[in-house]
Amino acid sequence: MEKFTRINLLLDFYGPLLTERQQRMLEEHYAQDLSLGEIATARGVTRQAVHDTIKRATLALEHYEDKLGLVEKFLYQRTRITEAAELLDALPVEQGETYEQIKALLQDVLGVAEG
């Protein structure tokens, strides 16, 4: 998984466990794609301070994921639900109302999981 995507997912799951400053800098760098220099200028701090804050925050997010594994579980479940929906679509004959209910349920869960 691409680093930016991974950090954004970790931030979605564990962001509230970081300080506000760490959250903002990670969001600015990874979600808004600002450079360290741009963040430093906007915040009135050194580029090194931004780098250190982002590094510490990223390590904290990885630590939370190592301990809790929420992102890994989320990605696994999303993959399995997608597979179930594809298998359902591959059935030779639609099974009426039950089929439609299962399909709607899987699409609903996937919609929530994707965002």
ZAVEX-685248 format. One record per residue (C-alpha): residue number from 1; residue in three letters; x, y, z. Coordinates in nm, 2 decimals. Layout:
+-----+-----+--------+--------+--------+
!   i !  aa !     xx !     yy !     zz !
+-----+-----+--------+--------+--------+
! NUM ! ALA !      X !      Y !      Z !
...
+-----+-----+--------+--------+--------+
END
This chain:
+-----+-----+--------+--------+--------+
!   i !  aa !     xx !     yy !     zz !
+-----+-----+--------+--------+--------+
!   1 ! MET !   0.00 !   0.00 !   0.00 !
!   2 ! GLU !   0.13 !   0.35 !  -0.09 !
!   3 ! LYS !   0.27 !   0.54 !   0.21 !
!   4 ! PHE !   0.04 !   0.83 !   0.18 !
!   5 ! THR !  -0.27 !   0.61 !   0.16 !
!   6 ! ARG !  -0.15 !   0.41 !   0.46 !
!   7 ! ILE !  -0.08 !   0.72 !   0.67 !
!   8 ! ASN !  -0.42 !   0.87 !   0.58 !
!   9 ! LEU !  -0.59 !   0.54 !   0.68 !
!  10 ! LEU !  -0.40 !   0.53 !   1.01 !
!  11 ! LEU !  -0.49 !   0.89 !   1.07 !
!  12 ! ASP !  -0.86 !   0.82 !   1.01 !
!  13 ! PHE !  -0.85 !   0.54 !   1.27 !
!  14 ! TYR !  -0.61 !   0.67 !   1.53 !
!  15 ! GLY !  -0.59 !   1.05 !   1.46 !
!  16 ! PRO !  -0.79 !   1.14 !   1.78 !
!  17 ! LEU !  -0.52 !   0.97 !   1.99 !
!  18 ! LEU !  -0.26 !   1.22 !   1.86 !
!  19 ! THR !  -0.22 !   1.58 !   1.98 !
!  20 ! GLU !  -0.40 !   1.84 !   1.78 !
!  21 ! ARG !  -0.07 !   1.97 !   1.65 !
!  22 ! GLN !   0.04 !   1.63 !   1.53 !
!  23 ! GLN !  -0.30 !   1.57 !   1.36 !
!  24 ! ARG !  -0.29 !   1.90 !   1.18 !
!  25 ! MET !   0.07 !   1.85 !   1.05 !
!  26 ! LEU !   0.00 !   1.50 !   0.93 !
!  27 ! GLU !  -0.32 !   1.61 !   0.76 !
!  28 ! GLU !  -0.14 !   1.90 !   0.59 !
!  29 ! HIS !   0.15 !   1.68 !   0.48 !
!  30 ! TYR !  -0.03 !   1.36 !   0.38 !
!  31 ! ALA !  -0.38 !   1.47 !   0.29 !
!  32 ! GLN !  -0.32 !   1.82 !   0.15 !
!  33 ! ASP !   0.02 !   1.72 !   0.01 !
!  34 ! LEU !   0.20 !   2.03 !   0.16 !
!  35 ! SER !   0.58 !   2.02 !   0.18 !
!  36 ! LEU !   0.76 !   2.04 !   0.51 !
!  37 ! GLY !   0.87 !   2.39 !   0.42 !
!  38 ! GLU !   0.52 !   2.51 !   0.34 !
!  39 ! ILE !   0.39 !   2.37 !   0.67 !
!  40 ! ALA !   0.68 !   2.53 !   0.86 !
!  41 ! THR !   0.62 !   2.87 !   0.70 !
!  42 ! ALA !   0.25 !   2.86 !   0.77 !
!  43 ! ARG !   0.30 !   2.76 !   1.13 !
!  44 ! GLY !   0.60 !   2.98 !   1.20 !
!  45 ! VAL !   0.83 !   2.69 !   1.30 !
!  46 ! THR !   1.14 !   2.54 !   1.15 !
!  47 ! ARG !   1.13 !   2.27 !   0.89 !
!  48 ! GLN !   1.31 !   2.04 !   1.13 !
!  49 ! ALA !   1.03 !   2.09 !   1.39 !
!  50 ! VAL !   0.77 !   1.99 !   1.13 !
!  51 ! HIS !   0.98 !   1.69 !   1.03 !
!  52 ! ASP !   1.02 !   1.58 !   1.39 !
!  53 ! THR !   0.65 !   1.62 !   1.47 !
!  54 ! ILE !   0.55 !   1.42 !   1.16 !
!  55 ! LYS !   0.81 !   1.15 !   1.23 !
!  56 ! ARG !   0.69 !   1.11 !   1.60 !
!  57 ! ALA !   0.32 !   1.12 !   1.50 !
!  58 ! THR !   0.38 !   0.86 !   1.23 !
!  59 ! LEU !   0.56 !   0.63 !   1.47 !
!  60 ! ALA !   0.28 !   0.67 !   1.72 !
!  61 ! LEU !   0.02 !   0.58 !   1.45 !
!  62 ! GLU !   0.22 !   0.27 !   1.35 !
!  63 ! HIS !   0.25 !   0.17 !   1.72 !
!  64 ! TYR !  -0.13 !   0.20 !   1.77 !
!  65 ! GLU !  -0.18 !  -0.02 !   1.46 !
!  66 ! ASP !   0.07 !  -0.28 !   1.58 !
!  67 ! LYS !  -0.11 !  -0.30 !   1.91 !
!  68 ! LEU !  -0.48 !  -0.28 !   1.78 !
!  69 ! GLY !  -0.47 !  -0.38 !   1.42 !
!  70 ! LEU !  -0.78 !  -0.19 !   1.33 !
!  71 ! VAL !  -0.67 !  -0.09 !   0.98 !
!  72 ! GLU !  -0.56 !  -0.44 !   0.90 !
!  73 ! LYS !  -0.90 !  -0.58 !   1.01 !
!  74 ! PHE !  -1.08 !  -0.31 !   0.82 !
!  75 ! LEU !  -0.89 !  -0.38 !   0.50 !
!  76 ! TYR !  -0.94 !  -0.76 !   0.54 !
!  77 ! GLN !  -1.32 !  -0.72 !   0.60 !
!  78 ! ARG !  -1.36 !  -0.49 !   0.30 !
!  79 ! THR !  -1.18 !  -0.74 !   0.08 !
!  80 ! ARG !  -1.39 !  -1.03 !   0.20 !
!  81 ! ILE !  -1.72 !  -0.83 !   0.16 !
!  82 ! THR !  -1.61 !  -0.74 !  -0.19 !
!  83 ! GLU !  -1.54 !  -1.11 !  -0.27 !
!  84 ! ALA !  -1.88 !  -1.20 !  -0.13 !
!  85 ! ALA !  -2.06 !  -0.95 !  -0.35 !
!  86 ! GLU !  -1.87 !  -1.07 !  -0.65 !
!  87 ! LEU !  -1.96 !  -1.44 !  -0.57 !
!  88 ! LEU !  -2.32 !  -1.33 !  -0.54 !
!  89 ! ASP !  -2.31 !  -1.16 !  -0.88 !
!  90 ! ALA !  -2.16 !  -1.47 !  -1.03 !
!  91 ! LEU !  -2.46 !  -1.69 !  -0.93 !
!  92 ! PRO !  -2.63 !  -1.83 !  -1.24 !
!  93 ! VAL !  -2.98 !  -1.73 !  -1.14 !
!  94 ! GLU !  -3.09 !  -1.44 !  -0.92 !
!  95 ! GLN !  -3.27 !  -1.58 !  -0.62 !
!  96 ! GLY !  -3.55 !  -1.32 !  -0.60 !
!  97 ! GLU !  -3.61 !  -1.11 !  -0.29 !
!  98 ! THR !  -3.35 !  -1.28 !  -0.07 !
!  99 ! TYR !  -3.08 !  -1.23 !  -0.34 !
! 100 ! GLU !  -3.17 !  -0.86 !  -0.36 !
! 101 ! GLN !  -3.17 !  -0.82 !   0.02 !
! 102 ! ILE !  -2.82 !  -0.98 !   0.05 !
! 103 ! LYS !  -2.69 !  -0.77 !  -0.24 !
! 104 ! ALA !  -2.83 !  -0.45 !  -0.09 !
! 105 ! LEU !  -2.68 !  -0.54 !   0.25 !
! 106 ! LEU !  -2.33 !  -0.61 !   0.10 !
! 107 ! GLN !  -2.34 !  -0.28 !  -0.10 !
! 108 ! ASP !  -2.45 !  -0.09 !   0.21 !
! 109 ! VAL !  -2.16 !  -0.24 !   0.41 !
! 110 ! LEU !  -1.91 !  -0.17 !   0.13 !
! 111 ! GLY !  -2.04 !   0.19 !   0.11 !
! 112 ! VAL !  -1.98 !   0.25 !   0.48 !
! 113 ! ALA !  -1.64 !   0.08 !   0.46 !
! 114 ! GLU !  -1.52 !   0.29 !   0.17 !
! 115 ! GLY !  -1.61 !   0.61 !   0.31 !
+-----+-----+--------+--------+--------+
END
